[in-house]
Structures are given as C-alpha cells and as structure tokens.
Amino acid sequence: MALKITVPGPFTMIQQAQNDFYPDEESLAMDLAAAVNAELRALKEAGADMVQIDEPYPQARPEKAQAYAVAAINRALAGIPGPSGVHTCFGYAHIV
C-alpha cells in the first residue's frame, strides 16, 4: 500500500498566520516554502511514497495568489523526488 502525506502549503499558511517579523507576506511565504520543502524532504526520506501540498486559499485571494503563490508552491516542491501534488480548491468560487 502506498503512503501519501499531505501538508499545508505556504500560501495558505500566511493567510492564517500573524506576521510580526517579515516586511511583507511574500517574504514570509517564501520562507515558509523553504520550511515546507524541508518537511517534504524529511517525509520522503522517512518513507512517504507521495507528498501533497494543500492550497485552498489561492481562489479566495486571487490578486495575492497571482503575485506570488505559484513561486512559493514551486519553492516548496523544488527537488522533491518522486510523485508530489498540489490540491487547490475551486468549489467555493461562486461565493467569493
């Protein structure tokens, strides 16, 4: 049986975190992406067959998402061996 692990993505995390240190949300997202990358690497080394990032917030924050969400997601997944995925939500677009 294959083991799949899902973690929150960096763009989603900045929507739920208070920023008292970084000059802007993009800087925070990129550092969180580096932390997510390290976590994904550790999960793969521990035996995860597939890793996935959950990013439900891009549809709710389209301007911010367009500015830096893809770059943060790419940084989070950079160099991750084997299968990986990104889950985004589009089902609530009729509300937003």
Backbone as CSV, one residue per row, in Angstrom:
resi,resn,N_x,N_y,N_z,CA_x,CA_y,CA_z,C_x,C_y,C_z
1,MET,0.837,-1.174,0.000,0.000,0.000,0.000,0.890,1.248,0.000
2,ALA,0.542,2.203,-0.842,1.311,3.444,-0.938,0.944,4.391,0.200
3,LEU,1.941,5.136,0.652,1.748,6.102,1.737,1.795,7.517,1.168
4,LYS,0.695,8.259,1.326,0.598,9.642,0.868,0.439,10.539,2.092
5,ILE,1.261,11.589,2.150,1.206,12.551,3.255,0.858,13.917,2.684
6,THR,-0.054,14.619,3.354,-0.488,15.943,2.931,-0.103,16.969,3.986
7,VAL,0.422,18.106,3.520,0.805,19.200,4.419,0.202,20.510,3.900
8,PRO,-0.005,21.481,4.782,-0.498,22.773,4.303,0.575,23.490,3.490
9,GLY,0.128,24.218,2.486,1.055,24.947,1.632,1.415,26.307,2.193
10,PRO,2.502,26.885,1.706,2.982,28.158,2.244,2.025,29.322,2.021
11,PHE,1.333,29.365,0.890,0.400,30.461,0.646,-0.771,30.393,1.617
12,THR,-1.262,29.206,1.857,-2.355,29.025,2.807,-1.916,29.373,4.225
13,MET,-0.711,28.971,4.584,-0.236,29.265,5.941,-0.161,30.758,6.217
14,ILE,0.238,31.563,5.236,0.346,33.006,5.517,-1.020,33.647,5.692
15,GLN,-2.067,33.026,5.174,-3.411,33.566,5.355,-3.905,33.347,6.778
16,GLN,-3.270,32.426,7.480,-3.723,32.055,8.815,-2.718,32.421,9.905
17,ALA,-1.651,33.097,9.532,-0.599,33.425,10.491,-0.515,34.941,10.694
18,GLN,-0.061,35.315,11.843,0.217,36.732,12.112,1.680,36.997,11.785
19,ASN,1.927,38.033,11.010,3.280,38.374,10.596,3.769,39.572,11.398
20,ASP,4.659,39.337,12.330,5.252,40.418,13.131,6.725,40.621,12.795
21,PHE,7.238,39.937,11.782,8.665,39.963,11.511,9.009,40.341,10.071
22,TYR,8.356,39.725,9.117,8.715,39.894,7.702,8.192,41.218,7.157
23,PRO,8.901,41.805,6.182,8.475,43.091,5.635,7.192,43.005,4.812
24,ASP,6.870,41.799,4.309,5.653,41.621,3.520,5.276,40.145,3.512
25,GLU,4.077,39.856,3.055,3.592,38.477,3.042,4.376,37.594,2.073
26,GLU,4.823,38.155,0.978,5.578,37.358,0.014,6.866,36.816,0.632
27,SER,7.569,37.636,1.381,8.804,37.179,2.047,8.500,36.054,3.027
28,LEU,7.429,36.216,3.772,7.023,35.177,4.710,6.664,33.896,3.960
29,ALA,5.907,34.026,2.874,5.519,32.843,2.092,6.734,32.094,1.569
30,MET,7.737,32.824,1.107,8.919,32.162,0.552,9.721,31.441,1.637
31,ASP,9.810,32.016,2.830,10.497,31.313,3.917,9.685,30.109,4.396
32,LEU,8.372,30.247,4.446,7.543,29.095,4.789,7.670,28.012,3.728
33,ALA,7.806,28.409,2.471,8.001,27.433,1.399,9.284,26.637,1.614
34,ALA,10.341,27.301,2.055,11.596,26.592,2.349,11.390,25.598,3.491
35,ALA,10.617,25.987,4.500,10.333,25.077,5.622,9.479,23.895,5.166
36,VAL,8.498,24.157,4.321,7.667,23.074,3.774,8.532,22.131,2.944
37,ASN,9.443,22.683,2.165,10.346,21.864,1.367,11.158,20.929,2.256
38,ALA,11.687,21.448,3.345,12.466,20.615,4.273,11.591,19.516,4.875
39,GLU,10.358,19.850,5.202,9.435,18.857,5.761,9.108,17.783,4.722
40,LEU,8.855,18.188,3.488,8.558,17.214,2.440,9.742,16.290,2.193
41,ARG,10.949,16.841,2.204,12.148,16.006,2.044,12.252,14.982,3.174
42,ALA,12.003,15.432,4.392,12.057,14.523,5.542,10.990,13.437,5.435
43,LEU,9.811,13.803,4.985,8.743,12.809,4.818,9.100,11.772,3.756
44,LYS,9.692,12.229,2.664,10.122,11.285,1.623,11.220,10.363,2.155
45,GLU,12.166,10.926,2.889,13.242,10.114,3.465,12.704,9.113,4.479
46,ALA,11.601,9.467,5.140,11.003,8.573,6.138,10.133,7.492,5.500
47,GLY,9.938,7.580,4.176,9.220,6.510,3.509,7.927,6.899,2.812
48,ALA,7.554,8.154,2.815,6.339,8.562,2.102,6.526,8.322,0.604
49,ASP,5.546,7.694,-0.006,5.603,7.449,-1.449,5.213,8.697,-2.236
50,MET,4.270,9.446,-1.708,3.805,10.670,-2.358,3.566,11.726,-1.293
51,VAL,3.888,12.963,-1.638,3.593,14.088,-0.762,2.708,15.071,-1.521
52,GLN,1.870,15.779,-0.772,0.945,16.723,-1.388,0.875,17.988,-0.546
53,ILE,0.789,19.114,-1.224,0.584,20.408,-0.580,-0.877,20.786,-0.780
54,ASP,-1.546,21.163,0.295,-2.915,21.664,0.198,-2.892,23.182,0.184
55,GLU,-3.479,23.770,-0.835,-3.525,25.224,-1.009,-4.955,25.680,-1.321
56,PRO,-5.825,25.745,-0.309,-7.190,26.179,-0.587,-7.364,27.691,-0.756
57,TYR,-6.397,28.486,-0.359,-6.594,29.935,-0.350,-6.364,30.692,-1.652
58,PRO,-5.665,30.184,-2.646,-5.492,30.992,-3.861,-6.801,31.464,-4.500
59,GLN,-7.829,30.652,-4.473,-9.093,31.081,-5.069,-9.744,32.205,-4.277
60,ALA,-9.466,32.284,-2.993,-10.063,33.329,-2.158,-9.261,34.628,-2.175
61,ARG,-7.994,34.553,-2.545,-7.109,35.725,-2.580,-6.421,35.799,-3.945
62,PRO,-7.188,35.976,-5.029,-6.612,35.842,-6.375,-5.502,36.844,-6.698
63,GLU,-5.584,38.070,-6.196,-4.531,39.044,-6.507,-3.209,38.641,-5.869
64,LYS,-3.262,38.270,-4.597,-2.053,37.814,-3.912,-1.544,36.507,-4.529
65,ALA,-2.473,35.631,-4.865,-2.078,34.355,-5.460,-1.354,34.575,-6.777
66,GLN,-1.874,35.474,-7.582,-1.240,35.750,-8.870,0.157,36.332,-8.675
67,ALA,0.324,37.119,-7.634,1.611,37.782,-7.398,2.704,36.810,-6.955
68,TYR,2.369,35.834,-6.071,3.464,35.017,-5.535,3.107,33.600,-5.101
69,ALA,1.879,33.166,-5.232,1.535,31.810,-4.772,2.266,30.734,-5.568
70,VAL,2.317,30.861,-6.885,2.973,29.832,-7.698,4.459,29.762,-7.372
71,ALA,5.100,30.900,-7.184,6.528,30.894,-6.824,6.747,30.196,-5.485
72,ALA,5.870,30.442,-4.524,6.011,29.795,-3.209,5.772,28.288,-3.317
73,ILE,4.772,27.893,-4.087,4.497,26.467,-4.280,5.670,25.791,-4.982
74,ASN,6.200,26.427,-6.010,7.358,25.861,-6.709,8.551,25.712,-5.779
75,ARG,8.774,26.688,-4.922,9.884,26.590,-3.968,9.646,25.446,-2.989
76,ALA,8.419,25.276,-2.543,8.103,24.200,-1.607,8.341,22.823,-2.223
77,LEU,8.109,22.698,-3.521,8.246,21.399,-4.183,9.598,21.197,-4.873
78,ALA,10.460,22.187,-4.843,11.745,22.117,-5.558,12.582,20.921,-5.095
79,GLY,12.942,20.084,-6.051,13.845,18.969,-5.771,13.237,17.809,-5.013
80,ILE,11.944,17.809,-4.821,11.312,16.698,-4.104,11.275,15.491,-5.044
81,PRO,11.872,14.386,-4.632,11.909,13.216,-5.511,10.572,12.484,-5.555
82,GLY,10.300,11.868,-6.673,9.102,11.046,-6.795,7.830,11.860,-6.936
83,PRO,6.693,11.184,-6.816,5.416,11.854,-7.005,5.120,12.907,-5.936
84,SER,4.574,14.017,-6.391,4.107,15.056,-5.487,2.883,15.701,-6.123
85,GLY,2.105,16.393,-5.315,0.901,17.006,-5.842,0.558,18.279,-5.109
86,VAL,-0.355,19.029,-5.717,-0.899,20.244,-5.114,-2.408,20.170,-5.232
87,HIS,-3.081,20.335,-4.115,-4.546,20.380,-4.104,-4.963,21.829,-3.955
88,THR,-5.767,22.315,-4.893,-6.345,23.641,-4.791,-7.857,23.500,-4.815
89,CYS,-8.534,24.434,-4.221,-9.995,24.393,-4.168,-10.583,25.389,-5.153
90,PHE,-11.551,24.936,-5.892,-12.278,25.827,-6.791,-13.775,25.791,-6.494
91,GLY,-14.213,24.944,-5.598,-15.631,24.742,-5.335,-16.338,25.911,-4.693
92,TYR,-15.612,26.823,-4.077,-16.250,27.939,-3.390,-16.223,29.208,-4.225
93,ALA,-15.792,29.121,-5.456,-15.627,30.325,-6.281,-16.945,31.050,-6.489
94,HIS,-18.057,30.351,-6.442,-19.348,31.016,-6.625,-19.690,31.935,-5.452
95,ILE,-19.010,31.765,-4.321,-19.245,32.593,-3.139,-18.306,33.783,-3.114
96,VAL,-17.079,33.597,-3.575,-16.059,34.630,-3.497,-16.129,35.523,-4.718
